[in-house]
Amino acid sequence: MSVYYRFKFRSIFSLFLLGLICDVSYFSYYFNKYPMINLLFSKRKRLIFNVRFLLKLILILLNNCCKLVLKYQ
């Protein structure tokens, strides 16, 4: 059980890092390619980026808490 949840946590953490790299590269590409988009929509896009980042972080924390609960049962 603990090995499975440790593996699951590592895979979700790697997916989180991959998604974070994709998000950063996506936004930096479009902000550099189209500066007018940066001027017009930067606040909204950065808000979306922050919300997605927080959701991924919450997912990791919930998974870690579930792993600890199952470990001590």
PDB file of N, CA, C and O in Angstrom:
ATOM      1  N   MET A   1       0.820  -1.198   0.000  1.00  0.00           N
ATOM      2  CA  MET A   1       0.000   0.000   0.000  1.00  0.00           C
ATOM      3  C   MET A   1       0.862   1.260   0.000  1.00  0.00           C
ATOM      4  O   MET A   1       0.650   2.161  -0.812  1.00  0.00           O
ATOM      5  N   SER A   2       1.832   1.322   0.908  1.00  0.00           N
ATOM      6  CA  SER A   2       2.628   2.546   1.009  1.00  0.00           C
ATOM      7  C   SER A   2       3.485   2.752  -0.237  1.00  0.00           C
ATOM      8  O   SER A   2       3.717   3.887  -0.653  1.00  0.00           O
ATOM      9  N   VAL A   3       3.957   1.651  -0.835  1.00  0.00           N
ATOM     10  CA  VAL A   3       4.767   1.784  -2.049  1.00  0.00           C
ATOM     11  C   VAL A   3       3.919   2.338  -3.180  1.00  0.00           C
ATOM     12  O   VAL A   3       4.375   3.180  -3.954  1.00  0.00           O
ATOM     13  N   TYR A   4       2.664   1.857  -3.275  1.00  0.00           N
ATOM     14  CA  TYR A   4       1.765   2.330  -4.328  1.00  0.00           C
ATOM     15  C   TYR A   4       1.492   3.820  -4.172  1.00  0.00           C
ATOM     16  O   TYR A   4       1.550   4.567  -5.148  1.00  0.00           O
ATOM     17  N   TYR A   5       1.194   4.257  -2.945  1.00  0.00           N
ATOM     18  CA  TYR A   5       0.877   5.665  -2.750  1.00  0.00           C
ATOM     19  C   TYR A   5       2.114   6.539  -2.901  1.00  0.00           C
ATOM     20  O   TYR A   5       2.004   7.682  -3.342  1.00  0.00           O
ATOM     21  N   ARG A   6       3.282   6.030  -2.547  1.00  0.00           N
ATOM     22  CA  ARG A   6       4.499   6.795  -2.761  1.00  0.00           C
ATOM     23  C   ARG A   6       4.732   6.988  -4.257  1.00  0.00           C
ATOM     24  O   ARG A   6       5.096   8.076  -4.702  1.00  0.00           O
ATOM     25  N   PHE A   7       4.518   5.914  -5.034  1.00  0.00           N
ATOM     26  CA  PHE A   7       4.680   6.013  -6.481  1.00  0.00           C
ATOM     27  C   PHE A   7       3.649   6.968  -7.072  1.00  0.00           C
ATOM     28  O   PHE A   7       3.963   7.760  -7.961  1.00  0.00           O
ATOM     29  N   LYS A   8       2.410   6.887  -6.570  1.00  0.00           N
ATOM     30  CA  LYS A   8       1.357   7.755  -7.084  1.00  0.00           C
ATOM     31  C   LYS A   8       1.685   9.215  -6.786  1.00  0.00           C
ATOM     32  O   LYS A   8       1.490  10.088  -7.632  1.00  0.00           O
ATOM     33  N   PHE A   9       2.182   9.473  -5.586  1.00  0.00           N
ATOM     34  CA  PHE A   9       2.534  10.845  -5.230  1.00  0.00           C
ATOM     35  C   PHE A   9       3.658  11.359  -6.121  1.00  0.00           C
ATOM     36  O   PHE A   9       3.623  12.507  -6.565  1.00  0.00           O
ATOM     37  N   ARG A  10       4.654  10.517  -6.384  1.00  0.00           N
ATOM     38  CA  ARG A  10       5.758  10.954  -7.238  1.00  0.00           C
ATOM     39  C   ARG A  10       5.281  11.216  -8.653  1.00  0.00           C
ATOM     40  O   ARG A  10       5.729  12.173  -9.285  1.00  0.00           O
ATOM     41  N   SER A  11       4.375  10.380  -9.169  1.00  0.00           N
ATOM     42  CA  SER A  11       3.898  10.582 -10.533  1.00  0.00           C
ATOM     43  C   SER A  11       3.063  11.854 -10.628  1.00  0.00           C
ATOM     44  O   SER A  11       3.160  12.586 -11.613  1.00  0.00           O
ATOM     45  N   ILE A  12       2.234  12.126  -9.603  1.00  0.00           N
ATOM     46  CA  ILE A  12       1.437  13.356  -9.630  1.00  0.00           C
ATOM     47  C   ILE A  12       2.345  14.566  -9.482  1.00  0.00           C
ATOM     48  O   ILE A  12       2.099  15.598 -10.106  1.00  0.00           O
ATOM     49  N   PHE A  13       3.387  14.459  -8.670  1.00  0.00           N
ATOM     50  CA  PHE A  13       4.315  15.576  -8.526  1.00  0.00           C
ATOM     51  C   PHE A  13       5.049  15.844  -9.838  1.00  0.00           C
ATOM     52  O   PHE A  13       5.263  17.001 -10.202  1.00  0.00           O
ATOM     53  N   SER A  14       5.437  14.780 -10.552  1.00  0.00           N
ATOM     54  CA  SER A  14       6.110  14.983 -11.836  1.00  0.00           C
ATOM     55  C   SER A  14       5.151  15.581 -12.854  1.00  0.00           C
ATOM     56  O   SER A  14       5.552  16.418 -13.663  1.00  0.00           O
ATOM     57  N   LEU A  15       3.870  15.156 -12.825  1.00  0.00           N
ATOM     58  CA  LEU A  15       2.882  15.768 -13.715  1.00  0.00           C
ATOM     59  C   LEU A  15       2.691  17.239 -13.379  1.00  0.00           C
ATOM     60  O   LEU A  15       2.538  18.068 -14.276  1.00  0.00           O
ATOM     61  N   PHE A  16       2.699  17.565 -12.087  1.00  0.00           N
ATOM     62  CA  PHE A  16       2.582  18.959 -11.669  1.00  0.00           C
ATOM     63  C   PHE A  16       3.750  19.789 -12.203  1.00  0.00           C
ATOM     64  O   PHE A  16       3.550  20.890 -12.715  1.00  0.00           O
ATOM     65  N   LEU A  17       4.969  19.255 -12.084  1.00  0.00           N
ATOM     66  CA  LEU A  17       6.131  19.994 -12.582  1.00  0.00           C
ATOM     67  C   LEU A  17       6.068  20.155 -14.091  1.00  0.00           C
ATOM     68  O   LEU A  17       6.407  21.213 -14.621  1.00  0.00           O
ATOM     69  N   LEU A  18       5.633  19.100 -14.793  1.00  0.00           N
ATOM     70  CA  LEU A  18       5.515  19.180 -16.244  1.00  0.00           C
ATOM     71  C   LEU A  18       4.479  20.224 -16.645  1.00  0.00           C
ATOM     72  O   LEU A  18       4.708  21.012 -17.562  1.00  0.00           O
ATOM     73  N   GLY A  19       3.333  20.227 -15.951  1.00  0.00           N
ATOM     74  CA  GLY A  19       2.310  21.219 -16.245  1.00  0.00           C
ATOM     75  C   GLY A  19       2.782  22.630 -15.944  1.00  0.00           C
ATOM     76  O   GLY A  19       2.459  23.567 -16.675  1.00  0.00           O
ATOM     77  N   LEU A  20       3.543  22.784 -14.873  1.00  0.00           N
ATOM     78  CA  LEU A  20       4.062  24.104 -14.524  1.00  0.00           C
ATOM     79  C   LEU A  20       5.035  24.600 -15.584  1.00  0.00           C
ATOM     80  O   LEU A  20       4.999  25.773 -15.956  1.00  0.00           O
ATOM     81  N   ILE A  21       5.907  23.716 -16.075  1.00  0.00           N
ATOM     82  CA  ILE A  21       6.848  24.100 -17.129  1.00  0.00           C
ATOM     83  C   ILE A  21       6.093  24.472 -18.399  1.00  0.00           C
ATOM     84  O   ILE A  21       6.438  25.447 -19.067  1.00  0.00           O
ATOM     85  N   CYS A  22       5.049  23.686 -18.738  1.00  0.00           N
ATOM     86  CA  CYS A  22       4.258  23.990 -19.933  1.00  0.00           C
ATOM     87  C   CYS A  22       3.553  25.333 -19.790  1.00  0.00           C
ATOM     88  O   CYS A  22       3.526  26.122 -20.734  1.00  0.00           O
ATOM     89  N   ASP A  23       2.975  25.602 -18.602  1.00  0.00           N
ATOM     90  CA  ASP A  23       2.290  26.877 -18.381  1.00  0.00           C
ATOM     91  C   ASP A  23       3.253  28.044 -18.528  1.00  0.00           C
ATOM     92  O   ASP A  23       2.944  29.027 -19.202  1.00  0.00           O
ATOM     93  N   VAL A  24       4.420  27.938 -17.900  1.00  0.00           N
ATOM     94  CA  VAL A  24       5.388  29.037 -17.948  1.00  0.00           C
ATOM     95  C   VAL A  24       5.871  29.258 -19.378  1.00  0.00           C
ATOM     96  O   VAL A  24       5.990  30.399 -19.824  1.00  0.00           O
ATOM     97  N   SER A  25       6.149  28.174 -20.096  1.00  0.00           N
ATOM     98  CA  SER A  25       6.638  28.331 -21.466  1.00  0.00           C
ATOM     99  C   SER A  25       5.545  28.890 -22.366  1.00  0.00           C
ATOM    100  O   SER A  25       5.826  29.700 -23.249  1.00  0.00           O
ATOM    101  N   TYR A  26       4.287  28.461 -22.150  1.00  0.00           N
ATOM    102  CA  TYR A  26       3.173  28.957 -22.966  1.00  0.00           C
ATOM    103  C   TYR A  26       2.999  30.456 -22.772  1.00  0.00           C
ATOM    104  O   TYR A  26       2.923  31.206 -23.745  1.00  0.00           O
ATOM    105  N   PHE A  27       2.934  30.893 -21.523  1.00  0.00           N
ATOM    106  CA  PHE A  27       2.693  32.309 -21.282  1.00  0.00           C
ATOM    107  C   PHE A  27       3.893  33.158 -21.681  1.00  0.00           C
ATOM    108  O   PHE A  27       3.715  34.249 -22.223  1.00  0.00           O
ATOM    109  N   SER A  28       5.101  32.686 -21.429  1.00  0.00           N
ATOM    110  CA  SER A  28       6.261  33.492 -21.808  1.00  0.00           C
ATOM    111  C   SER A  28       6.366  33.590 -23.325  1.00  0.00           C
ATOM    112  O   SER A  28       6.782  34.622 -23.850  1.00  0.00           O
ATOM    113  N   TYR A  29       5.990  32.519 -24.041  1.00  0.00           N
ATOM    114  CA  TYR A  29       6.029  32.551 -25.508  1.00  0.00           C
ATOM    115  C   TYR A  29       5.056  33.595 -26.043  1.00  0.00           C
ATOM    116  O   TYR A  29       5.419  34.412 -26.889  1.00  0.00           O
ATOM    117  N   TYR A  30       3.816  33.567 -25.551  1.00  0.00           N
ATOM    118  CA  TYR A  30       2.834  34.504 -26.088  1.00  0.00           C
ATOM    119  C   TYR A  30       3.078  35.926 -25.609  1.00  0.00           C
ATOM    120  O   TYR A  30       2.804  36.870 -26.350  1.00  0.00           O
ATOM    121  N   PHE A  31       3.582  36.108 -24.398  1.00  0.00           N
ATOM    122  CA  PHE A  31       3.871  37.462 -23.940  1.00  0.00           C
ATOM    123  C   PHE A  31       5.024  38.067 -24.733  1.00  0.00           C
ATOM    124  O   PHE A  31       5.028  39.270 -24.994  1.00  0.00           O
ATOM    125  N   ASN A  32       6.007  37.248 -25.121  1.00  0.00           N
ATOM    126  CA  ASN A  32       7.130  37.779 -25.887  1.00  0.00           C
ATOM    127  C   ASN A  32       6.787  37.959 -27.357  1.00  0.00           C
ATOM    128  O   ASN A  32       7.280  38.886 -28.000  1.00  0.00           O
ATOM    129  N   LYS A  33       5.935  37.071 -27.903  1.00  0.00           N
ATOM    130  CA  LYS A  33       5.618  37.147 -29.326  1.00  0.00           C
ATOM    131  C   LYS A  33       4.644  38.282 -29.619  1.00  0.00           C
ATOM    132  O   LYS A  33       4.793  38.988 -30.616  1.00  0.00           O
ATOM    133  N   TYR A  34       3.647  38.459 -28.753  1.00  0.00           N
ATOM    134  CA  TYR A  34       2.631  39.493 -28.965  1.00  0.00           C
ATOM    135  C   TYR A  34       2.610  40.426 -27.763  1.00  0.00           C
ATOM    136  O   TYR A  34       1.872  40.177 -26.810  1.00  0.00           O
ATOM    137  N   PRO A  35       3.396  41.485 -27.784  1.00  0.00           N
ATOM    138  CA  PRO A  35       3.419  42.374 -26.608  1.00  0.00           C
ATOM    139  C   PRO A  35       2.091  43.073 -26.355  1.00  0.00           C
ATOM    140  O   PRO A  35       1.795  43.450 -25.220  1.00  0.00           O
ATOM    141  N   MET A  36       1.270  43.255 -27.423  1.00  0.00           N
ATOM    142  CA  MET A  36      -0.032  43.895 -27.204  1.00  0.00           C
ATOM    143  C   MET A  36      -0.942  43.004 -26.362  1.00  0.00           C
ATOM    144  O   MET A  36      -1.739  43.507 -25.570  1.00  0.00           O
ATOM    145  N   ILE A  37      -0.828  41.680 -26.528  1.00  0.00           N
ATOM    146  CA  ILE A  37      -1.617  40.772 -25.692  1.00  0.00           C
ATOM    147  C   ILE A  37      -1.196  40.929 -24.234  1.00  0.00           C
ATOM    148  O   ILE A  37      -2.024  40.876 -23.325  1.00  0.00           O
ATOM    149  N   ASN A  38       0.091  41.120 -24.028  1.00  0.00           N
ATOM    150  CA  ASN A  38       0.583  41.323 -22.664  1.00  0.00           C
ATOM    151  C   ASN A  38      -0.023  42.593 -22.067  1.00  0.00           C
ATOM    152  O   ASN A  38      -0.409  42.612 -20.899  1.00  0.00           O
ATOM    153  N   LEU A  39      -0.104  43.658 -22.877  1.00  0.00           N
ATOM    154  CA  LEU A  39      -0.659  44.904 -22.365  1.00  0.00           C
ATOM    155  C   LEU A  39      -2.166  44.796 -22.130  1.00  0.00           C
ATOM    156  O   LEU A  39      -2.692  45.366 -21.174  1.00  0.00           O
ATOM    157  N   LEU A  40      -2.865  44.055 -23.017  1.00  0.00           N
ATOM    158  CA  LEU A  40      -4.321  44.023 -22.920  1.00  0.00           C
ATOM    159  C   LEU A  40      -4.827  43.004 -21.901  1.00  0.00           C
ATOM    160  O   LEU A  40      -5.732  43.298 -21.120  1.00  0.00           O
ATOM    161  N   PHE A  41      -4.241  41.806 -21.912  1.00  0.00           N
ATOM    162  CA  PHE A  41      -4.826  40.708 -21.153  1.00  0.00           C
ATOM    163  C   PHE A  41      -3.891  40.122 -20.106  1.00  0.00           C
ATOM    164  O   PHE A  41      -4.120  39.008 -19.638  1.00  0.00           O
ATOM    165  N   SER A  42      -2.851  40.840 -19.731  1.00  0.00           N
ATOM    166  CA  SER A  42      -1.864  40.227 -18.843  1.00  0.00           C
ATOM    167  C   SER A  42      -2.461  39.905 -17.472  1.00  0.00           C
ATOM    168  O   SER A  42      -2.153  38.860 -16.899  1.00  0.00           O
ATOM    169  N   LYS A  43      -3.306  40.783 -16.943  1.00  0.00           N
ATOM    170  CA  LYS A  43      -3.864  40.526 -15.613  1.00  0.00           C
ATOM    171  C   LYS A  43      -4.746  39.289 -15.627  1.00  0.00           C
ATOM    172  O   LYS A  43      -4.667  38.453 -14.727  1.00  0.00           O
ATOM    173  N   ARG A  44      -5.587  39.173 -16.648  1.00  0.00           N
ATOM    174  CA  ARG A  44      -6.494  38.024 -16.706  1.00  0.00           C
ATOM    175  C   ARG A  44      -5.713  36.729 -16.897  1.00  0.00           C
ATOM    176  O   ARG A  44      -5.989  35.733 -16.229  1.00  0.00           O
ATOM    177  N   LYS A  45      -4.745  36.738 -17.802  1.00  0.00           N
ATOM    178  CA  LYS A  45      -3.986  35.511 -18.058  1.00  0.00           C
ATOM    179  C   LYS A  45      -3.134  35.135 -16.854  1.00  0.00           C
ATOM    180  O   LYS A  45      -2.993  33.954 -16.536  1.00  0.00           O
ATOM    181  N   ARG A  46      -2.576  36.117 -16.193  1.00  0.00           N
ATOM    182  CA  ARG A  46      -1.787  35.796 -15.004  1.00  0.00           C
ATOM    183  C   ARG A  46      -2.680  35.270 -13.891  1.00  0.00           C
ATOM    184  O   ARG A  46      -2.260  34.414 -13.112  1.00  0.00           O
ATOM    185  N   LEU A  47      -3.922  35.779 -13.809  1.00  0.00           N
ATOM    186  CA  LEU A  47      -4.860  35.254 -12.821  1.00  0.00           C
ATOM    187  C   LEU A  47      -5.188  33.796 -13.119  1.00  0.00           C
ATOM    188  O   LEU A  47      -5.226  32.973 -12.204  1.00  0.00           O
ATOM    189  N   ILE A  48      -5.427  33.464 -14.393  1.00  0.00           N
ATOM    190  CA  ILE A  48      -5.694  32.073 -14.773  1.00  0.00           C
ATOM    191  C   ILE A  48      -4.494  31.203 -14.435  1.00  0.00           C
ATOM    192  O   ILE A  48      -4.652  30.094 -13.926  1.00  0.00           O
ATOM    193  N   PHE A  49      -3.298  31.697 -14.715  1.00  0.00           N
ATOM    194  CA  PHE A  49      -2.086  30.938 -14.404  1.00  0.00           C
ATOM    195  C   PHE A  49      -1.975  30.686 -12.907  1.00  0.00           C
ATOM    196  O   PHE A  49      -1.639  29.579 -12.487  1.00  0.00           O
ATOM    197  N   ASN A  50      -2.256  31.710 -12.098  1.00  0.00           N
ATOM    198  CA  ASN A  50      -2.158  31.542 -10.647  1.00  0.00           C
ATOM    199  C   ASN A  50      -3.200  30.564 -10.126  1.00  0.00           C
ATOM    200  O   ASN A  50      -2.912  29.776  -9.226  1.00  0.00           O
ATOM    201  N   VAL A  51      -4.419  30.606 -10.686  1.00  0.00           N
ATOM    202  CA  VAL A  51      -5.465  29.684 -10.241  1.00  0.00           C
ATOM    203  C   VAL A  51      -5.079  28.252 -10.583  1.00  0.00           C
ATOM    204  O   VAL A  51      -5.254  27.354  -9.759  1.00  0.00           O
ATOM    205  N   ARG A  52      -4.559  28.026 -11.782  1.00  0.00           N
ATOM    206  CA  ARG A  52      -4.147  26.674 -12.165  1.00  0.00           C
ATOM    207  C   ARG A  52      -2.992  26.196 -11.286  1.00  0.00           C
ATOM    208  O   ARG A  52      -2.946  25.032 -10.888  1.00  0.00           O
ATOM    209  N   PHE A  53      -2.071  27.094 -10.989  1.00  0.00           N
ATOM    210  CA  PHE A  53      -0.949  26.744 -10.117  1.00  0.00           C
ATOM    211  C   PHE A  53      -1.448  26.340  -8.732  1.00  0.00           C
ATOM    212  O   PHE A  53      -0.988  25.347  -8.168  1.00  0.00           O
ATOM    213  N   LEU A  54      -2.396  27.116  -8.182  1.00  0.00           N
ATOM    214  CA  LEU A  54      -2.917  26.805  -6.850  1.00  0.00           C
ATOM    215  C   LEU A  54      -3.690  25.495  -6.845  1.00  0.00           C
ATOM    216  O   LEU A  54      -3.604  24.734  -5.882  1.00  0.00           O
ATOM    217  N   LEU A  55      -4.449  25.219  -7.911  1.00  0.00           N
ATOM    218  CA  LEU A  55      -5.188  23.956  -7.973  1.00  0.00           C
ATOM    219  C   LEU A  55      -4.235  22.766  -7.996  1.00  0.00           C
ATOM    220  O   LEU A  55      -4.483  21.754  -7.341  1.00  0.00           O
ATOM    221  N   LYS A  56      -3.147  22.889  -8.748  1.00  0.00           N
ATOM    222  CA  LYS A  56      -2.173  21.796  -8.784  1.00  0.00           C
ATOM    223  C   LYS A  56      -1.503  21.618  -7.424  1.00  0.00           C
ATOM    224  O   LYS A  56      -1.263  20.492  -6.988  1.00  0.00           O
ATOM    225  N   LEU A  57      -1.205  22.724  -6.761  1.00  0.00           N
ATOM    226  CA  LEU A  57      -0.585  22.639  -5.441  1.00  0.00           C
ATOM    227  C   LEU A  57      -1.527  21.993  -4.428  1.00  0.00           C
ATOM    228  O   LEU A  57      -1.097  21.185  -3.605  1.00  0.00           O
ATOM    229  N   ILE A  58      -2.815  22.350  -4.488  1.00  0.00           N
ATOM    230  CA  ILE A  58      -3.804  21.748  -3.587  1.00  0.00           C
ATOM    231  C   ILE A  58      -3.924  20.255  -3.850  1.00  0.00           C
ATOM    232  O   ILE A  58      -4.059  19.467  -2.914  1.00  0.00           O
ATOM    233  N   LEU A  59      -3.875  19.862  -5.121  1.00  0.00           N
ATOM    234  CA  LEU A  59      -3.943  18.436  -5.457  1.00  0.00           C
ATOM    235  C   LEU A  59      -2.777  17.675  -4.841  1.00  0.00           C
ATOM    236  O   LEU A  59      -2.963  16.581  -4.306  1.00  0.00           O
ATOM    237  N   ILE A  60      -1.587  18.241  -4.911  1.00  0.00           N
ATOM    238  CA  ILE A  60      -0.419  17.581  -4.318  1.00  0.00           C
ATOM    239  C   ILE A  60      -0.560  17.483  -2.803  1.00  0.00           C
ATOM    240  O   ILE A  60      -0.260  16.442  -2.218  1.00  0.00           O
ATOM    241  N   LEU A  61      -1.014  18.560  -2.164  1.00  0.00           N
ATOM    242  CA  LEU A  61      -1.149  18.530  -0.707  1.00  0.00           C
ATOM    243  C   LEU A  61      -2.205  17.525  -0.262  1.00  0.00           C
ATOM    244  O   LEU A  61      -2.010  16.823   0.730  1.00  0.00           O
ATOM    245  N   LEU A  62      -3.328  17.448  -0.990  1.00  0.00           N
ATOM    246  CA  LEU A  62      -4.365  16.472  -0.644  1.00  0.00           C
ATOM    247  C   LEU A  62      -3.851  15.052  -0.799  1.00  0.00           C
ATOM    248  O   LEU A  62      -4.128  14.190   0.035  1.00  0.00           O
ATOM    249  N   ASN A  63      -3.107  14.809  -1.860  1.00  0.00           N
ATOM    250  CA  ASN A  63      -2.566  13.475  -2.087  1.00  0.00           C
ATOM    251  C   ASN A  63      -1.582  13.105  -0.974  1.00  0.00           C
ATOM    252  O   ASN A  63      -1.571  11.968  -0.503  1.00  0.00           O
ATOM    253  N   ASN A  64      -0.770  14.055  -0.563  1.00  0.00           N
ATOM    254  CA  ASN A  64       0.193  13.804   0.509  1.00  0.00           C
ATOM    255  C   ASN A  64      -0.533  13.530   1.829  1.00  0.00           C
ATOM    256  O   ASN A  64      -0.119  12.651   2.585  1.00  0.00           O
ATOM    257  N   CYS A  65      -1.607  14.269   2.115  1.00  0.00           N
ATOM    258  CA  CYS A  65      -2.369  14.032   3.340  1.00  0.00           C
ATOM    259  C   CYS A  65      -3.015  12.653   3.316  1.00  0.00           C
ATOM    260  O   CYS A  65      -3.024  11.957   4.332  1.00  0.00           O
ATOM    261  N   CYS A  66      -3.558  12.248   2.163  1.00  0.00           N
ATOM    262  CA  CYS A  66      -4.157  10.908   2.061  1.00  0.00           C
ATOM    263  C   CYS A  66      -3.102   9.841   2.296  1.00  0.00           C
ATOM    264  O   CYS A  66      -3.372   8.818   2.925  1.00  0.00           O
ATOM    265  N   LYS A  67      -1.898  10.084   1.788  1.00  0.00           N
ATOM    266  CA  LYS A  67      -0.820   9.114   1.982  1.00  0.00           C
ATOM    267  C   LYS A  67      -0.479   8.989   3.465  1.00  0.00           C
ATOM    268  O   LYS A  67      -0.257   7.882   3.955  1.00  0.00           O
ATOM    269  N   LEU A  68      -0.436  10.107   4.181  1.00  0.00           N
ATOM    270  CA  LEU A  68      -0.116  10.059   5.607  1.00  0.00           C
ATOM    271  C   LEU A  68      -1.223   9.375   6.399  1.00  0.00           C
ATOM    272  O   LEU A  68      -0.944   8.614   7.326  1.00  0.00           O
ATOM    273  N   VAL A  69      -2.481   9.641   6.039  1.00  0.00           N
ATOM    274  CA  VAL A  69      -3.598   9.016   6.752  1.00  0.00           C
ATOM    275  C   VAL A  69      -3.561   7.508   6.555  1.00  0.00           C
ATOM    276  O   VAL A  69      -3.745   6.753   7.509  1.00  0.00           O
ATOM    277  N   LEU A  70      -3.324   7.064   5.321  1.00  0.00           N
ATOM    278  CA  LEU A  70      -3.279   5.627   5.067  1.00  0.00           C
ATOM    279  C   LEU A  70      -2.069   4.978   5.741  1.00  0.00           C
ATOM    280  O   LEU A  70      -2.121   3.810   6.126  1.00  0.00           O
ATOM    281  N   LYS A  71      -0.998   5.727   5.881  1.00  0.00           N
ATOM    282  CA  LYS A  71       0.196   5.173   6.512  1.00  0.00           C
ATOM    283  C   LYS A  71      -0.039   4.901   7.995  1.00  0.00           C
ATOM    284  O   LYS A  71       0.449   3.903   8.526  1.00  0.00           O
ATOM    285  N   TYR A  72      -0.787   5.786   8.671  1.00  0.00           N
ATOM    286  CA  TYR A  72      -0.959   5.651  10.117  1.00  0.00           C
ATOM    287  C   TYR A  72      -2.223   4.904  10.511  1.00  0.00           C
ATOM    288  O   TYR A  72      -2.524   4.806  11.700  1.00  0.00           O
ATOM    289  N   GLN A  73      -2.973   4.374   9.548  1.00  0.00           N
ATOM    290  CA  GLN A  73      -4.169   3.602   9.907  1.00  0.00           C
ATOM    291  C   GLN A  73      -3.798   2.193  10.292  1.00  0.00           C
ATOM    292  O   GLN A  73      -4.672   1.393  10.625  1.00  0.00           O
TER     293      GLN A  73
END
